[in-house]
Amino acid sequence: MQDVECVEFLQWALPRLHRRWPGFRKVRRTACKRVSRRIQELKLSGTRTYREFLGRNPGEWSILDSLLPITISSFYRDKAVFDFLGQTVLGEIAANAAAREDTLRAWSIGCASGEEPYTLMLAWRLGAQASFPGLDLRILATDVDATVLDRARAACYSISSLGQLPATWREQAFTRDTDRYCLRAEFRTGIDFCLQDIRLALPPEMFHLILCRNLVFTYFDESTQRQILERLFTRLLSGGALIIGHREVLPPGTTGLAPWPGAERLGIYARG
Ligand SMILES: C[S@@+](CC[C@H](N)C(=O)[O-])C[C@H]1O[C@@H](n2cnc3c(N)ncnc32)[C@H](O)[C@@H]1O
């Protein structure tokens, strides 16, 4: 499919699925390939006939929706964010939690193949935990895509996924299996991977830390962002931290969250 045809189709379809075209602009080739494959499967001639098909078959919209998630991730993605998280945020939220309980709870939303929650676990086990020997970290990691969750549970990665991870962490935490690096079992415990659509469901528990990076505030429209944010508030403890993508912005007029002092440009917020 020509780029111009795909762009025109995405600009028409995305708002109907409460998604934002600007979020897809740079990654559209992935979305276009999937849409093109779907059009071929249906033996249709192009996006014009696919639009007509969508008009006659409302159930096709959820199939189109399932073709859109972008699953790019990597360990220690956005180095400055994880540096600050490990050096400052984890210590502060752990100190608060340790005064009352024995578990620090974090939720990684849109966890992809596990790179984000495993990075958090490494930051804890190889860093902050030493100051809180009585405190365990448990991470709930959710994603809408069952395939990436299978990869997350397998926990083996190519070297390119680990490029930003501190080399000493890589040596301590991974074993090499030909061209793959597999995370040692001891760093996989404490993380539950669950299939969950952030638009439709919420976990029952409350969290000290929520990571919602490079998903809601990139790919969903403002009204969906507001709805999800409101629901995240019901799961984030007072004094806890919300981390969004460092290039993402919260919807205008958001209240109840303040940039974490010293992390104003990193997308790290404290809940008052
Ligand atoms: C671009 S990746 C970001 C991964 C990681 N958070 C990071 O910043 O590196 C977005 C992830 O969100 C997942 N996702 C997309 N829509 C979702 C939804 N409605 N609910 C939960 N996860 C979703 C995708 O499957 C994908 O794995």
The ligand as an SDF file (V2000), in Angstrom:
LIG
                    3D

 27 29  0  0  0  0  0  0  0  0999 V2000
    5.2040    1.4680   22.6850 C   0  0  0  0  0  0  0  0  0  0  0  0
    4.9820    0.1780   23.8310 S   0  0  0  0  0  0  0  0  0  0  0  0
    5.6440    0.9020   25.2840 C   0  0  0  0  0  0  0  0  0  0  0  0
    6.2920   -0.1210   26.1760 C   0  0  0  0  0  0  0  0  0  0  0  0
    6.9110    0.4500   27.4670 C   0  0  0  0  0  0  0  0  0  0  0  0
    5.8900    1.0190   28.3210 N   0  0  0  0  0  0  0  0  0  0  0  0
    7.9550    1.4670   27.1360 C   0  0  0  0  0  0  0  0  0  0  0  0
    7.7340    2.6610   27.3310 O   0  0  0  0  0  0  0  0  0  0  0  0
    9.0110    1.0740   26.6390 O   0  0  0  0  0  0  0  0  0  0  0  0
    3.2170    0.2310   24.1490 C   0  0  0  0  0  0  0  0  0  0  0  0
    2.6860   -1.0510   24.7550 C   0  0  0  0  0  0  0  0  0  0  0  0
    1.3370   -0.8120   25.1680 O   0  0  0  0  0  0  0  0  0  0  0  0
    0.5510   -1.9190   24.8200 C   0  0  0  0  0  0  0  0  0  0  0  0
   -0.8510   -1.4870   24.6750 N   0  0  0  0  0  0  0  0  0  0  0  0
   -1.4380   -0.8850   23.6100 C   0  0  0  0  0  0  0  0  0  0  0  0
   -2.7340   -0.6510   23.8460 N   0  0  0  0  0  0  0  0  0  0  0  0
   -2.9760   -1.1020   25.1060 C   0  0  0  0  0  0  0  0  0  0  0  0
   -4.1350   -1.1390   25.9250 C   0  0  0  0  0  0  0  0  0  0  0  0
   -5.2850   -0.6610   25.4770 N   0  0  0  0  0  0  0  0  0  0  0  0
   -4.0390   -1.6810   27.1650 N   0  0  0  0  0  0  0  0  0  0  0  0
   -2.8580   -2.1810   27.6140 C   0  0  0  0  0  0  0  0  0  0  0  0
   -1.7180   -2.1850   26.8770 N   0  0  0  0  0  0  0  0  0  0  0  0
   -1.7750   -1.6450   25.6380 C   0  0  0  0  0  0  0  0  0  0  0  0
    1.1510   -2.4160   23.5060 C   0  0  0  0  0  0  0  0  0  0  0  0
    0.7930   -3.7630   23.2420 O   0  0  0  0  0  0  0  0  0  0  0  0
    2.6320   -2.2050   23.7710 C   0  0  0  0  0  0  0  0  0  0  0  0
    3.2400   -3.3490   24.2960 O   0  0  0  0  0  0  0  0  0  0  0  0
  1  2  1  0
  2  3  1  0
  2 10  1  0
  3  4  1  0
  4  5  1  0
  5  6  1  0
  5  7  1  0
  7  8  2  0
  7  9  1  0
 10 11  1  0
 11 12  1  0
 11 26  1  0
 12 13  1  0
 13 14  1  0
 13 24  1  0
 14 15  1  0
 14 23  1  0
 15 16  2  0
 16 17  1  0
 17 18  1  0
 17 23  2  0
 18 19  1  0
 18 20  2  0
 20 21  1  0
 21 22  2  0
 22 23  1  0
 24 25  1  0
 24 26  1  0
 26 27  1  0
M  CHG  2   2   1   9  -1
M  END
$$$$
